[in-house]
Each structure stands twice: as C-alpha cells, then as structure tokens.
Amino acid sequence: MPRRTSDRDPGSDPPEDTRMCADKRVSLFAYDYHQCDAKRCSAKRLEKLQLCRSIPKTAFFKGILLSSEGVYVISKLDRKVVEQYGLATVDCSWNEILADQVPITKLKCRNHRLLPFLLASNQVNYGKPFKLNCAEAFAAGLWICGYRDQALDTIQRFPYAKAFLALNEELLDRYASCETSEDVLAAQEEIMSQLESERQERQLRKQSTAYQESASYTSDTYDDGSKQASEEHLHQAHCDSDQNVKYQPP
C-alpha cells in the first residue's frame, strides 16, 4: 500500500547518512524501544563504539530491517539495498516480542527480513535457536549479504565472539553461498533435517548404552546369584554326606 505523506512525523526522517552508506562499510541502525539494560545491551555497546546508530521508532528507514515480521529471509539479493541504505535491527526485549508487546509492524520500514536458523551465543539466550541479540543479528545479516569482514569486526567486540563463530560459522558460510531467499530456506531445511537426524542418532546411542548397561548388570547379578546358589548347594551336599556317614547303621 502506498505510504501517505501525512503518515510521516515531522523530523522523523533519518539523518542523511542513513540514506547512502559508504562503499566499504555498511551503516548499522537500531530502532530503540528502551526496554533493555543499557549496560548489557549489545546495540548500545556498538553505539558507544560508533559502529551503530540508534534511531527512534518514528524514523523512516529504507534499508533492510531484521525483524520477526519479515516474510522473506535475508539473502544476497538484499546486498544492494543494504549497501545503499544500511542494515537495522529492533533493539527490544525478546520476552516483549514473544508477548506481542512490541508493535514492529508499525515501524516505518518496508523491507523486513528474517534471519535463518542460527544459535544465540550471548549469555542470556545461549544455545537457543533464532534468539539472537542485536550484535549477533548484525553479524549474521552482514555475513549472509557478503560483508564477512565487517561481520567479524562487529561480533569480535563482544566476549562471546568465539562462541558465536563456533556455533554459527559453518551455517553462515552455507547461507552466504546462497543466491536467493529460497536458496537460504532450502539450506536451512537441510541443516535442520541433518541436526534432527543427529539428535535421533544420539538418542538411539543413549538408549543402546543404557540397555547394554542394564543387561550387563542383570548378567552380573545372575552370575553372582548362580555362584552363591552353587556354593550353597555344595555346602548342603557336604553336610548331607557327613550326616550319612555319621548315622550309617552298623
């Protein structure tokens, strides 16, 4: 639906540098909902390092916005828009998003994009799929669009950088090799299918190990019981023999 001029709040346009990014470095922005602890917020940290710029919820953004409201997954096809207008995230609480308390659909951006399957490495949501913080989301979006060096420079500002790479580097390389959103989704499906197969194999091995341990315990118990019964039988036979000798009639 065409956007009416009256919908735009006075002074809501982003600064000029949000409209055209430098050739070698993508401009990063974060819609700030003021829901995070500033001391722990990754977007605030990037802003202090002058690697990201917070923008108000009323700002109109023409770049790619990584959000849960996306229809398409980010891919190389978004590179031109990212290069020209920048990449943005929504700086808010995941709990508020899951509770539908963040009206992301009201943000003045038409280019919402989803991130594919990735694992969080931050202290709050470590190991949880899709629940990346702003820094992780920036790194992922940049990587997939072909800005690997800037992605590394962004995530390496945080203590969990090594964990992020250990969990996601192979996945990101796979997604970055895809040309379209459909290709990224196909890669994601293959990855998740493989992970599910590995999970099932681990479960089967666990069950097999438990069964073997149980069988071994039963066998040992049976052997010990048989040995004890055999010893008792021999002892009883010996006693019977003594009695037969003692009470043998003349």
Buried (B, 14 or more C-beta within 10 A) or exposed (E): EEEEEEEBEEEBBBEEEBBEBEEEBBBBBBBBBEBBEEEEBBBBBBBEEEBBBBBEBBBBBBBBBBBBBBEBBBBBBBBEBBBBBBBBBBBBBBEEBEEEEBEBEEBBBEBBBBBBBBBBBBEEBEEEEBBBBBBBBBBBBBBBBBBBEBBBBBBBBBEBBEBBBEBBEEBBEBBBEBEEBEBBBEBBEEBEEEEEEEEEEEEEEEEEEEEEEEEEEEEEEEEEEEEEEEEEEEEEEEEEEEEEEEEEEE
